[in-house]
Amino acid sequence: MNKVLLLFLLLPFHLCLAQQGNPILIDTAKKFNISKHGYFYEDRNLNLNIDSIIKLKQANKLSPLTVGKVFSKGYTQSYYWVAFDIKNTLNQSVHLMFKEQSSSINRLQLFKVDSAGKIHPLGLTGDHFAFKQRPYRNRSFIYPLVLSPHEKASFYLWADKRGQNMYMPMSIGRDIDIIQAEIPQHTLFGFYTGIFVFAVIFNLLLYASVRDKIHLYYAIYIFCTLIFILEEEGLAFQWFYPNLPGLQDYMRLIMASLSCGLLIQVMQLFVNQNSENSQLYHFTTYYKRFCWLMAIIPVFMLFKSFIALEKTVFYINNFLALLTVIVLIICVVERIKAGYKLGWYYFIATVMLLFGVFNYVFNTLGLTNFNLLKPNGLVVGLTAEIIFLSFALTQRYNFLKKEKEILLEEKSKHQVDLADGIFNAQEDERTRLARDLHDDLGGTLSIIKLNITAFQQKALKLTENERIFYDQTIGMVEKACADLREISHNLMPKNFEQLGLIETLKEHFSSLNNSGKIAFEFVFQVEQPIESTTEITIYRIVNELVNNINRHSLATKATIQILSFDERINIMAEDNGIGFNPEEDKKGLGMQNILSRVNYLNGKIQIDSNQNGTTIVIDIPLK
């Protein structure tokens, strides 16, 4: 118990010794750990200078850094001081480099205090100064340090990251090793940048080719995320606008907000989310517009800003990053439950992004201070999401192609059913009309003829003119009966269902050869039964061909041929008439009737016509 009490009493003295006598010992090692030897102080009043912090250190009022952890305090409105001592244990001078690699600090200054107490400012830098003002021109903030043999010195780092997250990974090492460590880092970011640039170009080319807006939005999204990542690593400032200090703070906010809105837009297009199939459609639409609106605020902050606005925008953007991924997953799951299987691709891509975003945001807010993957979780998560989603976009086209084929097949089937319905309705109407003409009008004309002929004895007493009128009346009635029979027969041949196509046509051509001026030859070879719908349609085609020959050809001979094969039926009509112009006469009612029926049966027609006659060949596939 006495030992514990003694230890408790000696603890302040122990801390005093620790702050004053725990230097980083420089030996032959390549790198040295600051967290084991360093201390920090938060300047909430923004009024401390180098002399003040030296006194605070001497008074043991600095807090030790967390061993093995990155210095991270989350969002801050304060200045921070970091102090550490260095002792060169070698008999020769050493060239070191102090590196602060967060790459995003408003202002940063390092002071060296030698053993005599003299203060040496080593340079003021930060992204609020032109890039060329850095002590060492690198994306990170690097200070060259030179120590004489056995020299001991204290170093004080002043950092201004107000309006941002206080996240400062720091290290000390030999200058050659620090520089060489940058090479694989630049190579790694070059690799990731190449993937992003390729994805942007690939989607722009796809948009130019297929004119699908999803590729344009996705290309813009990838570009925005690329700029955001380069901003986070300080590369955008170094490469694109080294003479525009302070811009990168706001570019990060702009790119982050734009990316959130664009990602929602891409999701809506990818999973085909709309007001009819999603209860969340209106929410996601307003949400993406809010994200784009948030991208405008940092633009105004370029001209005039204050700490409260910066703090608000900082927290809103981090909240949007988390909320966007959650909204994406919920919306995609909703579409998957509705049967949209392609949504699984987007779900997997979003889950990949989820871990990276959470890792980044939690580090930014100071809740964690580690990276799941190198260079950081956000870069890896975004890259995985982009690669997988680019693959998913190709699968989307296969999916849409199959869906289109199904729709076309259903449309074709619907059109066939519709055409069947129309033709069946026409045939039913023809049958009814033929029956009505024959039974009603035909019966009435027969009675009229009988009534008139009943006056035949009395007609002998008529005058010559009256007799002529009587005979004309009898002739007109007989002609009306003949025309009625012909019309009725054309509408629906008598006993067609019993006789079939060939026998009906044989009777028809026999009648034509007995009464007409054209000699018709009918050639046929049909060895297998024909579907009733096809059979009546073929009869209509042949009948129309015969009517055209009778009315327009001025022929003396004609041949109609019907031949059936395993997979098709061939119809050929030949005559020795005067011919016609197929292109001009295609618009005639007769040819229109023929063409519509051939198309209905998915057939093909060829016409060869000149002054020596006409040949029409029709091929009809058998279902």
Helices and strands as residue ranges (DSSP letters): H 2-20, E 24-26, E 31-32, E 39-43, H 50-58, E 63-64, E 71-76, E 79-88, E 94-100, E 107-113, E 119-125, G 131-133, E 141-147, E 152-160, E 164-168, E 170-174, H 175-210, H 213-232, H 235-239, H 247-270, H 281-294, H 297-301, H 307-337, H 343-364, H 377-436, I 437-441, H 442-453, H 456-459, H 464-491, H 496-515, E 519-525, H 532-548, I 549-553, E 557-564, E 568-575, H 582-585, H 589-600, E 604-610, E 613-621
